[in-house]
Amino acid sequence: MSGLGGRLREALRADGRVDADQLFARLEAVQRFLGIVDGHLPDTPLVPARTLVERAGTRLALSRDHTVVALAGATGSGKSSLFNAMARMELSPVGVRRPTTGVAHACVWGPLDGGSRLLDWLGVLPRHRFVRESLLDGADESALHGLILLDLPDFDSVQHSHRLEVDRLLGLVDLVVWVVDPQKYADRVVHRNYLREFHRHRDVTLVVLHQADRLPPADVPVVLADLRRLLDADELPGVPLLATSITDPNGPDGLREALERTVAERQAALRRLSGDVDGVVAALDEMVGAPRSALAPDDPAVGTLHRALNVAAGVPAVADAVEQAYRHRAAAATGWPLVRFWRRLRPDPLRRLHLAEAPSDPAESLVAATSVPEPSVADKSALALALRTVSERAGSGLPSAWPNAVTAAARSRIGDLPDALDRAVAGVDLGMDRPRLWWRLVGGVQWLVTFAAVAGLAWLLLGYGLRILGLPELRHPMVGEVPAPTLLLLGGLLAGLLTAAVTRPAVRWAAGRARQRAQARLTGAVGAVADEYVLAPVRAVIAAHADARTVLEVARHR
């Protein structure tokens, strides 16, 4: 927009009803709006805005000294004869054959310097351009220097190409003079398809009742009053309305004076652009609507999404595996040493999921893939429903294509979700690889009582062997009425069983705590994935909507 801004600031210096700097700010806001909504809204409804930004810069860069005025009218309205009368030359063909005017003709008052490029942009062929500059005129035409007057084709022509040419040029000129005749001034096509569409360009619209000489003098005010009523119904109150005739030498004087004032003001291009901005902003405002706040973190839809993603990521299965792995490892560390070997033969639940080791720093190495079970069809359906719920909640109340943009944003990275969830689960520290002191203490006690039981058994076997060999019998020390070896054996066995029985509830409680801790960490990791892959794109659309509303307020201010 900097190029457009420079051209506007350089070209627009005159004081008037349309402030140049303010018009620049409005056009810049429209362009910022287009940048904000790019990728969120479809291109087709934005075409008028893009065209306006481009046309504004081009029009003001081509010529700041020319005012382009178009004579537009229906077949037989006499605009070509009025065009010739204004030029005081026979430039545009006039005849009884309809439509007579098939292409636009242009008459330029004053030197053509700078106007040629403007006429090239308008698409007026060189052979249909005329320069109204003669030494014989003296200063008679000086008041119109800078005027480019166009005689347009008939907008009700049976030739479709003629109508297209009229519509194209009506979007480019600075001021439009609508030429109507006493016979067809109330034609519905003129008012419904054209005049009514120019209600935002009242400042650059002028209506001429041409061929007024066909009416009795007493009827001219009556027809003008009726035409004024129709213009008011077309939302064009206050638009200048003149009666002209070429049979009277002074008939076109009123129109000529109006054009002289327009040329002197050098405001027509600004007013036309300002009206164009009004129309574009009105259309854009319908596309934006009321403000919409972003989804709150505690919104029920966000909670539903988190739960669905937790299930899809296998968080419940991993949490179960953490609890089982804790029990498995605690039993292997605190159980009776004589049966620990059998425990080690059983697979570790976390190792089966490739989640046994503590994750390394993701910044330094890749996180290994897990073997967490794939989500079921029901789980995938629940996730799709959660995504749709988030989209509907975030997009509720937004007009036009914004809800579709929100839905597209919510699903924009759905293909990356499985890998992202797997990486998130694999990257969580489940807290299972830190040493537990109490496991070691209990394990030490088990080894101690086991050693006692083994020592007692060995002592008893030694005594039994000596008796078999006929050697002198060992005298076992007595503890009360019980021999010490027997006490060691039975006491060690009973102590080991009692230690295991006492430890088992503690292991269950600690395993439940480990499950809760792991589930909380997994839920946090999955929540981060939800925020990055689903909620952040949705918030970006809502933020773009808010930014679009802000810049649209600047563009609306006139």
TITOR-652572 format. One record per residue (C-alpha): residue number from 1; residue in one letter; chain; x, y, z. Coordinates in steps of 0.2 Angstrom, whole numbers, plus 2048, in hexadecimal, padded with zeros to 3 digits. Layout:
N
> NUM_A_A_X_Y_Z
...
//
This chain:
558
> 1_M_A_800_800_800
> 2_S_A_80F_80B_802
> 3_G_A_80F_80F_7EF
> 4_L_A_7FD_813_7EF
> 5_G_A_7FF_81E_7FE
> 6_G_A_80D_828_7F6
> 7_R_A_803_82B_7E6
> 8_L_A_7F4_830_7F1
> 9_R_A_7FE_83C_7FC
> 10_E_A_807_843_7EC
> 11_A_A_7F7_845_7E2
> 12_L_A_7EA_84B_7EE
> 13_R_A_7EF_85C_7F6
> 14_A_A_7DF_866_7F3
> 15_D_A_7D3_869_802
> 16_G_A_7C1_863_7FF
> 17_R_A_7B3_859_805
> 18_V_A_7BE_849_804
> 19_D_A_7CE_849_80E
> 20_A_A_7DC_842_804
> 21_D_A_7E5_83B_814
> 22_Q_A_7D5_833_81A
> 23_L_A_7D1_82B_80A
> 24_F_A_7E3_824_80A
> 25_A_A_7E0_81D_81B
> 26_R_A_7D0_815_816
> 27_L_A_7D7_80D_806
> 28_E_A_7E6_807_810
> 29_A_A_7DA_7FF_81D
> 30_V_A_7D1_7F6_80F
> 31_Q_A_7E2_7EF_809
> 32_R_A_7E6_7EA_81B
> 33_F_A_7D5_7E1_81C
> 34_L_A_7D9_7D7_80C
> 35_G_A_7EA_7D2_814
> 36_I_A_7E2_7CD_824
> 37_V_A_7D4_7C2_81C
> 38_D_A_7DF_7BA_80F
> 39_G_A_7DD_7A8_811
> 40_H_A_7CE_7A9_81C
> 41_L_A_7C1_7AF_810
> 42_P_A_7BD_7AA_7FE
> 43_D_A_7C5_7B5_7F1
> 44_T_A_7B5_7B9_7E7
> 45_P_A_7AC_7C5_7F3
> 46_L_A_7BD_7CE_7F6
> 47_V_A_7BF_7D2_7E3
> 48_P_A_7B6_7E3_7E4
> 49_A_A_7C2_7E8_7F3
> 50_R_A_7D1_7E2_7E9
> 51_T_A_7CC_7EB_7DA
> 52_L_A_7C9_7FB_7E3
> 53_V_A_7DA_7FC_7EB
> 54_E_A_7E2_7F8_7DA
> 55_R_A_7D7_805_7D1
> 56_A_A_7DA_813_7DE
> 57_G_A_7EC_812_7DC
> 58_T_A_7EC_811_7C9
> 59_R_A_7DF_81F_7C7
> 60_L_A_7E8_82C_7D1
> 61_A_A_7F9_827_7CB
> 62_L_A_7F4_829_7B9
> 63_S_A_7EE_83B_7B9
> 64_R_A_7EA_848_7C7
> 65_D_A_7E5_856_7BB
> 66_H_A_7D7_84D_7B2
> 67_T_A_7C5_84A_7B7
> 68_V_A_7BC_83B_7AE
> 69_V_A_7AA_83E_7AB
> 70_A_A_79E_832_7A2
> 71_L_A_78E_835_799
> 72_A_A_784_825_79C
> 73_G_A_772_822_795
> 74_A_A_766_817_78D
> 75_T_A_763_815_77A
> 76_G_A_75C_825_773
> 77_S_A_75F_82F_782
> 78_G_A_76A_83B_778
> 79_K_A_77A_83A_781
> 80_S_A_784_83A_771
> 81_S_A_77C_84A_76B
> 82_L_A_77F_851_77D
> 83_F_A_791_84B_77C
> 84_N_A_793_854_76B
> 85_A_A_78B_864_772
> 86_M_A_796_864_781
> 87_A_A_7A6_862_776
> 88_R_A_79E_86E_769
> 89_M_A_7A4_862_75C
> 90_E_A_79C_853_753
> 91_L_A_7A7_846_75B
> 92_S_A_79B_838_760
> 93_P_A_78F_830_752
> 94_V_A_77D_835_754
> 95_G_A_770_82C_74A
> 96_V_A_75F_824_74A
> 97_R_A_767_812_74A
> 98_R_A_767_80B_75B
> 99_P_A_772_808_764
> 100_T_A_77D_815_75C
> 101_T_A_78B_816_768
> 102_G_A_794_806_769
> 103_V_A_7A5_80B_771
> 104_A_A_7AA_819_77C
> 105_H_A_7AF_829_775
> 106_A_A_7BA_836_77F
> 107_C_A_7BC_848_77E
> 108_V_A_7CB_850_787
> 109_W_A_7CB_862_78B
> 110_G_A_7DC_86A_78B
> 111_P_A_7ED_861_787
> 112_L_A_7ED_84E_787
> 113_D_A_7FD_84D_791
> 114_G_A_7F9_841_79F
> 115_G_A_7E8_83D_798
> 116_S_A_7EE_830_78C
> 117_R_A_7F3_824_799
> 118_L_A_7E3_827_7A2
> 119_L_A_7D9_823_792
> 120_D_A_7E4_814_78F
> 121_W_A_7DF_80E_7A0
> 122_L_A_7CD_812_79D
> 123_G_A_7CE_808_78D
> 124_V_A_7C9_815_781
> 125_L_A_7D0_812_770
> 126_P_A_7DB_81F_768
> 127_R_A_7D0_822_759
> 128_H_A_7C2_826_765
> 129_R_A_7CB_833_76E
> 130_F_A_7C9_846_76A
> 131_V_A_7D2_855_771
> 132_R_A_7C8_865_774
> 133_E_A_7D6_872_772
> 134_S_A_7D5_87F_765
> 135_L_A_7DD_890_763
> 136_L_A_7CC_896_75C
> 137_D_A_7C3_893_76D
> 138_G_A_7CF_89F_777
> 139_A_A_7CA_89D_789
> 140_D_A_7B9_897_786
> 141_E_A_7BE_885_78A
> 142_S_A_7CB_888_798
> 143_A_A_7BF_885_7A6
> 144_L_A_7BD_873_7A0
> 145_H_A_7D0_870_79E
> 146_G_A_7D3_85F_7A6
> 147_L_A_7C2_858_7A2
> 148_I_A_7C1_847_799
> 149_L_A_7AF_844_794
> 150_L_A_7AA_833_78E
> 151_D_A_79B_82E_784
> 152_L_A_797_81D_789
> 153_P_A_78D_80F_780
> 154_D_A_77B_80D_784
> 155_F_A_779_803_794
> 156_D_A_769_7FB_78D
> 157_S_A_770_7F6_77D
> 158_V_A_76B_7E6_775
> 159_Q_A_77E_7E3_773
> 160_H_A_784_7DA_783
> 161_S_A_796_7E0_780
> 162_H_A_78F_7F2_780
> 163_R_A_788_7EF_791
> 164_L_A_798_7E7_798
> 165_E_A_7A2_7F6_791
> 166_V_A_796_802_79A
> 167_D_A_797_7F9_7AB
> 168_R_A_7AA_7F8_7AA
> 169_L_A_7AC_80B_7A6
> 170_L_A_79F_810_7B4
> 171_G_A_7AB_808_7C0
> 172_L_A_7BA_812_7BB
> 173_V_A_7B4_824_7B7
> 174_D_A_7B4_832_7C4
> 175_L_A_7A2_839_7C1
> 176_V_A_793_833_7B8
> 177_V_A_786_83D_7AF
> 178_W_A_776_833_7AC
> 179_V_A_76D_839_79D
> 180_V_A_75B_835_79C
> 181_D_A_74D_83B_790
> 182_P_A_73B_840_794
> 183_Q_A_735_82F_78C
> 184_K_A_740_823_796
> 185_Y_A_745_82C_7A6
> 186_A_A_73B_820_7B1
> 187_D_A_741_811_7A8
> 188_R_A_743_803_7B6
> 189_V_A_753_7FD_7AE
> 190_V_A_75B_80E_7B0
> 191_H_A_756_810_7C2
> 192_R_A_758_7FE_7C9
> 193_N_A_767_7F8_7C0
> 194_Y_A_771_808_7BF
> 195_L_A_76C_818_7C9
> 196_R_A_767_80E_7D9
> 197_E_A_778_806_7D8
> 198_F_A_780_817_7D9
> 199_H_A_778_81C_7EA
> 200_R_A_78A_81C_7F2
> 201_H_A_790_828_7E4
> 202_R_A_784_836_7E6
> 203_D_A_793_842_7E7
> 204_V_A_798_83D_7D5
> 205_T_A_787_83B_7CD
> 206_L_A_77E_847_7C3
> 207_V_A_76D_844_7BA
> 208_V_A_768_84D_7AA
> 209_L_A_757_84D_7A2
> 210_H_A_75C_84F_790
> 211_Q_A_751_854_781
> 212_A_A_747_85E_78D
> 213_D_A_741_868_77D
> 214_R_A_736_85A_779
> 215_L_A_72B_85E_788
> 216_P_A_71F_86D_789
> 217_P_A_728_87A_794
> 218_A_A_71A_878_7A2
> 219_D_A_71E_865_7A3
> 220_V_A_731_867_7A5
> 221_P_A_72F_86B_7B8
> 222_V_A_723_85D_7BA
> 223_V_A_72E_850_7B2
> 224_L_A_73D_856_7BC
> 225_A_A_733_855_7CC
> 226_D_A_72E_843_7C8
> 227_L_A_740_83F_7C3
> 228_R_A_745_846_7D4
> 229_R_A_739_83B_7DD
> 230_L_A_740_82B_7D4
> 231_L_A_752_831_7D8
> 232_D_A_74D_832_7EB
> 233_A_A_746_821_7EA
> 234_D_A_757_81B_7E2
> 235_E_A_75F_822_7F2
> 236_L_A_766_830_7E8
> 237_P_A_75F_840_7F1
> 238_G_A_767_850_7ED
> 239_V_A_770_84A_7DD
> 240_P_A_771_859_7D1
> 241_L_A_763_858_7C4
> 242_L_A_763_862_7B4
> 243_A_A_759_864_7A4
> 244_T_A_762_866_794
> 245_S_A_75F_868_782
> 246_I_A_76A_86A_773
> 247_T_A_75D_873_769
> 248_D_A_760_882_774
> 249_P_A_771_889_773
> 250_N_A_771_88C_785
> 251_G_A_769_87B_789
> 252_P_A_779_872_78F
> 253_D_A_780_881_799
> 254_G_A_77A_87A_7AA
> 255_L_A_783_86A_7A7
> 256_R_A_792_873_7A1
> 257_E_A_793_87E_7B0
> 258_A_A_791_86E_7BB
> 259_L_A_7A0_866_7B2
> 260_E_A_7AA_876_7B4
> 261_R_A_7A8_876_7C7
> 262_T_A_7AC_864_7C8
> 263_V_A_7BC_866_7BE
> 264_A_A_7C1_876_7C8
> 265_E_A_7BE_86C_7D9
> 266_R_A_7C9_85D_7D4
> 267_Q_A_7BF_853_7E0
> 268_A_A_7B6_847_7D5
> 269_A_A_7C3_839_7D5
> 270_L_A_7C4_83A_7E8
> 271_R_A_7B1_83A_7EA
> 272_R_A_7AF_82B_7DF
> 273_L_A_7BD_822_7E8
> 274_S_A_7B5_826_7F9
> 275_G_A_7A4_820_7F3
> 276_D_A_7AC_810_7EC
> 277_V_A_7B4_80D_7FD
> 278_D_A_7A3_810_805
> 279_G_A_79C_802_7FA
> 280_V_A_7AA_7F6_7FD
> 281_V_A_7AA_7F9_810
> 282_A_A_798_7F6_811
> 283_A_A_79A_7E5_808
> 284_L_A_7A9_7E0_813
> 285_D_A_79F_7E5_823
> 286_E_A_792_7D8_81E
> 287_M_A_7A0_7CB_81D
> 288_V_A_7A7_7CF_82E
> 289_G_A_798_7D2_839
> 290_A_A_799_7D4_84C
> 291_P_A_7A9_7D1_856
> 292_R_A_7AC_7BF_85D
> 293_S_A_7B7_7BA_86C
> 294_A_A_7C3_7AC_86B
> 295_L_A_7BF_79B_873
> 296_A_A_7C3_79B_886
> 297_P_A_7CE_78E_88D
> 298_D_A_7C0_788_898
> 299_D_A_7B3_787_88A
> 300_P_A_7AA_776_88A
> 301_A_A_7AF_774_877
> 302_V_A_7C1_775_87C
> 303_G_A_7BF_768_88A
> 304_T_A_7B6_75C_87E
> 305_L_A_7C5_75E_871
> 306_H_A_7D2_75B_87F
> 307_R_A_7C8_74B_884
> 308_A_A_7C7_745_872
> 309_L_A_7D9_748_86F
> 310_N_A_7DE_73F_87F
> 311_V_A_7D5_730_87A
> 312_A_A_7DC_731_868
> 313_A_A_7ED_732_86F
> 314_G_A_7EB_723_87A
> 315_V_A_7ED_72D_88A
> 316_P_A_7E2_720_894
> 317_A_A_7EC_711_88D
> 318_V_A_7FC_71A_892
> 319_A_A_7F6_71E_8A3
> 320_D_A_7F0_70C_8A6
> 321_A_A_801_706_8A0
> 322_V_A_80A_712_8AC
> 323_E_A_800_70B_8BB
> 324_Q_A_803_6F9_8B5
> 325_A_A_815_6FD_8B2
> 326_Y_A_817_704_8C4
> 327_R_A_80F_6F5_8CC
> 328_H_A_81A_6EA_8C1
> 329_R_A_82A_6F3_8C5
> 330_A_A_826_6F5_8D7
> 331_A_A_822_6E2_8D9
> 332_A_A_833_6DE_8D0
> 333_A_A_83C_6EA_8DC
> 334_T_A_833_6E6_8ED
> 335_G_A_82D_6D4_8EA
> 336_W_A_835_6C4_8F1
> 337_P_A_846_6C2_8E9
> 338_L_A_842_6B0_8E5
> 339_V_A_834_6B4_8DA
> 340_R_A_83A_6C4_8D2
> 341_F_A_842_6BB_8C4
> 342_W_A_830_6B5_8BE
> 343_R_A_82B_6C8_8BF
> 344_R_A_838_6CD_8B4
> 345_L_A_832_6C0_8A7
> 346_R_A_822_6CA_8A5
> 347_P_A_823_6D9_898
> 348_D_A_823_6EA_89F
> 349_P_A_812_6F3_89A
> 350_L_A_81B_703_895
> 351_R_A_829_6FB_88C
> 352_R_A_81C_6F3_881
> 353_L_A_816_704_87C
> 354_H_A_828_70A_879
> 355_L_A_826_716_888
> 356_A_A_832_70E_894
> 357_E_A_840_71B_894
> 358_A_A_83F_72D_899
> 359_P_A_83E_738_889
> 360_S_A_84D_742_883
> 361_D_A_84D_754_87F
> 362_P_A_843_756_86F
> 363_A_A_84E_764_86A
> 364_E_A_85D_759_86A
> 365_S_A_856_749_862
> 366_L_A_846_742_85A
> 367_V_A_839_73A_865
> 368_A_A_837_728_861
> 369_A_A_826_722_85C
> 370_T_A_81B_719_868
> 371_S_A_810_709_867
> 372_V_A_801_711_86E
> 373_P_A_7F1_709_866
> 374_E_A_7E9_712_858
> 375_P_A_7D9_71A_85C
> 376_S_A_7C9_711_858
> 377_V_A_7BC_716_84B
> 378_A_A_7B2_71D_85A
> 379_D_A_7C0_727_861
> 380_K_A_7C3_72F_84F
> 381_S_A_7B1_733_84E
> 382_A_A_7B1_73B_85F
> 383_L_A_7C0_745_85A
> 384_A_A_7B8_74B_84A
> 385_L_A_7A8_750_854
> 386_A_A_7B3_75A_860
> 387_L_A_7BC_763_852
> 388_R_A_7AB_767_84B
> 389_T_A_7A5_76D_85C
> 390_V_A_7B4_779_85E
> 391_S_A_7B1_780_84C
> 392_E_A_79F_783_84F
> 393_R_A_7A2_78B_860
> 394_A_A_7B0_796_85A
> 395_G_A_7A7_79B_84A
> 396_S_A_795_79E_851
> 397_G_A_78F_7AF_84E
> 398_L_A_79B_7B2_840
> 399_P_A_794_7B7_82F
> 400_S_A_798_7B2_81D
> 401_A_A_7A7_7A6_81A
> 402_W_A_7AF_7A8_82C
> 403_P_A_7A7_798_833
> 404_N_A_7AE_78F_824
> 405_A_A_7BF_797_828
> 406_V_A_7BE_792_83A
> 407_T_A_7BA_780_835
> 408_A_A_7C8_77F_828
> 409_A_A_7D4_786_835
> 410_A_A_7CF_779_842
> 411_R_A_7D2_76B_836
> 412_S_A_7E1_773_82D
> 413_R_A_7ED_768_836
> 414_I_A_7E3_759_83A
> 415_G_A_7EE_74E_82F
> 416_D_A_7FD_752_83B
> 417_L_A_7F3_74E_84B
> 418_P_A_7F7_73C_84C
> 419_D_A_80A_73E_84B
> 420_A_A_809_74E_856
> 421_L_A_800_744_863
> 422_D_A_80C_735_862
> 423_R_A_81A_741_865
> 424_A_A_812_74A_873
> 425_V_A_80F_739_87C
> 426_A_A_820_733_879
> 427_G_A_828_743_87F
> 428_V_A_81F_743_890
> 429_D_A_82A_73E_89F
> 430_L_A_81E_732_8A7
> 431_G_A_829_732_8B7
> 432_M_A_82C_71F_8B7
> 433_D_A_83F_71F_8B6
> 434_R_A_844_728_8C6
> 435_P_A_84A_71C_8D4
> 436_R_A_83E_71A_8E2
> 437_L_A_847_719_8F3
> 438_W_A_839_70F_8FC
> 439_W_A_83A_702_8EE
> 440_R_A_84D_700_8F3
> 441_L_A_849_6FF_906
> 442_V_A_83B_6F2_904
> 443_G_A_846_6E8_8F7
> 444_G_A_854_6E9_904
> 445_V_A_849_6E2_912
> 446_Q_A_843_6D4_906
> 447_W_A_855_6CF_903
> 448_L_A_859_6D0_915
> 449_V_A_84A_6C4_91A
> 450_T_A_84E_6B9_90B
> 451_F_A_860_6B8_910
> 452_A_A_85A_6B3_922
> 453_A_A_84E_6A6_91B
> 454_V_A_85C_69F_910
> 455_A_A_868_69F_91E
> 456_G_A_85C_695_92A
> 457_L_A_858_689_91C
> 458_A_A_86A_686_919
> 459_W_A_86E_684_92B
> 460_L_A_860_677_92D
> 461_L_A_866_66D_91D
> 462_L_A_878_66D_924
> 463_G_A_872_665_935
> 464_Y_A_867_659_92B
> 465_G_A_876_654_920
> 466_L_A_881_651_92F
> 467_R_A_875_646_937
> 468_I_A_874_63C_927
> 469_L_A_886_63A_926
> 470_G_A_887_634_939
> 471_L_A_891_643_93E
> 472_P_A_88F_64C_94E
> 473_E_A_87E_655_94F
> 474_L_A_87E_668_94E
> 475_R_A_877_670_95D
> 476_H_A_86B_67F_957
> 477_P_A_86A_68E_962
> 478_M_A_858_68F_968
> 479_V_A_84D_69F_969
> 480_G_A_841_69A_976
> 481_E_A_83A_689_970
> 482_V_A_83F_68B_95E
> 483_P_A_84F_687_956
> 484_A_A_858_697_94E
> 485_P_A_859_68F_93D
> 486_T_A_847_68B_93D
> 487_L_A_843_69D_943
> 488_L_A_84E_6A4_935
> 489_L_A_846_69A_928
> 490_L_A_834_69C_92D
> 491_G_A_836_6AE_933
> 492_G_A_83E_6B3_923
> 493_L_A_830_6AB_919
> 494_L_A_823_6B3_923
> 495_A_A_82C_6C4_923
> 496_G_A_82D_6C4_910
> 497_L_A_81B_6C0_90E
> 498_L_A_816_6CD_91B
> 499_T_A_821_6DA_913
> 500_A_A_819_6D6_902
> 501_A_A_807_6D7_909
> 502_V_A_80B_6E8_911
> 503_T_A_813_6EF_902
> 504_R_A_806_6EA_8F6
> 505_P_A_7F9_6F8_8FB
> 506_A_A_807_705_8FA
> 507_V_A_80B_6FF_8E9
> 508_R_A_7F9_701_8E3
> 509_W_A_7F8_712_8EB
> 510_A_A_808_718_8E3
> 511_A_A_804_710_8D2
> 512_G_A_7F3_71A_8D2
> 513_R_A_7FD_72A_8D6
> 514_A_A_809_726_8C8
> 515_R_A_7FA_724_8BC
> 516_Q_A_7F3_735_8C1
> 517_R_A_803_73E_8BF
> 518_A_A_807_736_8AE
> 519_Q_A_7F5_73A_8A8
> 520_A_A_7F6_74C_8AE
> 521_R_A_807_74E_8A4
> 522_L_A_800_745_895
> 523_T_A_7F0_74F_895
> 524_G_A_7FB_75F_896
> 525_A_A_805_759_887
> 526_V_A_7F5_755_87D
> 527_G_A_7EE_766_882
> 528_A_A_7FD_76E_87A
> 529_V_A_7FA_765_86A
> 530_A_A_7E8_76A_86A
> 531_D_A_7ED_77C_86C
> 532_E_A_7FA_77C_85F
> 533_Y_A_7F2_771_851
> 534_V_A_7DF_776_854
> 535_L_A_7DC_784_85F
> 536_A_A_7EA_790_85A
> 537_P_A_7E4_790_847
> 538_V_A_7D2_793_84D
> 539_R_A_7D8_7A1_858
> 540_A_A_7E2_7A8_849
> 541_V_A_7D2_7A9_83F
> 542_I_A_7C8_7B2_84D
> 543_A_A_7D7_7BE_850
> 544_A_A_7D7_7C1_83D
> 545_H_A_7C4_7C5_83E
> 546_A_A_7C7_7D1_84D
> 547_D_A_7D5_7DA_843
> 548_A_A_7CA_7DB_833
> 549_R_A_7BD_7E3_83E
> 550_T_A_7C9_7F0_844
> 551_V_A_7D0_7F5_833
> 552_L_A_7BF_7F5_82C
> 553_E_A_7BA_802_839
> 554_V_A_7C8_80D_832
> 555_A_A_7C2_80A_820
> 556_R_A_7B1_80F_825
> 557_H_A_7B5_81F_82D
> 558_R_A_7B2_82D_820
//
